[in-house]
């Protein structure tokens, strides 16, 4: 008995010393998420057994970059999957499955995380940030999250709602007068068309649920989309425009339909970002920092990248032409210099750690680590379907693009909401809410099983491969026990 205890203590001391050695050797100067080892502070201690070598398969690389030790309180603890109701062997299929993508060079790297309650059942980092440099994906790699900015903007809007600074039924033109007399497309071509008055004004609720009649320039579906392109309304990619100039220019163009009568993915959340600036009287980045990032400790989430974080910023690739090519390199990225237009619909970068904190805050009813962001009732309102007649996105419109499937899915106030498992062909429970980003990042929050799922890679467009549905498929195939807290 005494000898067994002595062995256990020796093993623990060896792990602590090895973690500390590896941290000192490889990670000096990294973010707080990378700082020091178990027992020396409250932060995560990655275990980097050995650097990946040229020619290593993705499976080998994913095994190289694991982690152990204590994790800061707001992040949670890594535990044995069985303790959280998962079959460990089945959960291990996640990195094994995605290694086939990486070995065939479909994308460069991937992080996946599955949490239940306050604990993490699975967290893997696979592949590299950049094929040229070979820098590995690590727990603090910084990703462009694009439209995963939208839920953050929506949460800030609902904070203003809670404070009585706006109401969901308020007309948009109360805050942005340029939308006073909006017109709706009637007929014609992009350079010769007729319009008619909207049946009613755009409401704040319409913007949150994407029923405003606005659109995106990249839809390639309607003449109004082309009008957006001609006017430089490229969402998060817009250049040379302030937020005020962006939304005022959008207000001059016709809507696809009268507000509330259809569903179309759009710049609605960019417009909400401007509403926030008008109400708060300061730029969006300062509002986000004061209201969300600082209170929650989201230290790596921002609209730009500073020089000291550049080595953690992953390269973004795209496959628009059929072959994978570089879309944005860290050293020449507009995120390094910063943009005039702070896009509430797609302008942020973040990390797995930071976005998990945000998801957990929402999943817990608006609170995390004792910090109250929203009330539970407000979160409940956000995560129910707000489409007219409880319709799905498919029933409300024919949008050429969304970040989730249209079948069996409604939309709340900032999130998609799963309504019909059979229609969506998924084992994910009804009531799960989620969204993703253009570079294939994704999150979901499952209130039935108390699960948060998160994945980040950097490949555009997000529809290139079905990795989001596959991650959910693998996750629920590994879930053996129902949520005992329900």
Secondary structure, 3 states (H helix, E strand, C coil): CHHHHHHHHHHHHHHHHHHHHHHHHHCCCCCHHHCCCECCECCCEEEECCCCCCCCCHHHHHHHEEEECCCCCCCCEECCHHHHCECHHHHCHHHHHHHHHHHCCCCCEEEEEEEECCEEEEEEEEEECCCCCCCECCCCCEEEEEHHHHHHHHHHHHHHHHCCCCCCCCEHHHCCHHHCCCEEEEEEECCEEEEEECCCCCEHHHHHHCCCCCCCHHHCCCHHHHHHHHCCCCHHHCCCCCHHHHHHHHHCCCECCCCCCCCCCCCHHHHHHHHHHHHHCCCHHHHHHHHHHHHHCCCCCECCCCHHHHHHECCEEECCCCCCEEEECHHHCHHHHCCCCCCCCCCEEECHHHHHHHHHHHHCCCEECCEECCCHHHHHHHCCCCCHHHCCHHHHCCCCCCCCCCCCEEECCCCEEECCHHHHCCCCCCCCEEEECCCCCEEEEECCCCEEEEEECCEECCCCCCHHHHHHHHHHHHECCCCCCC
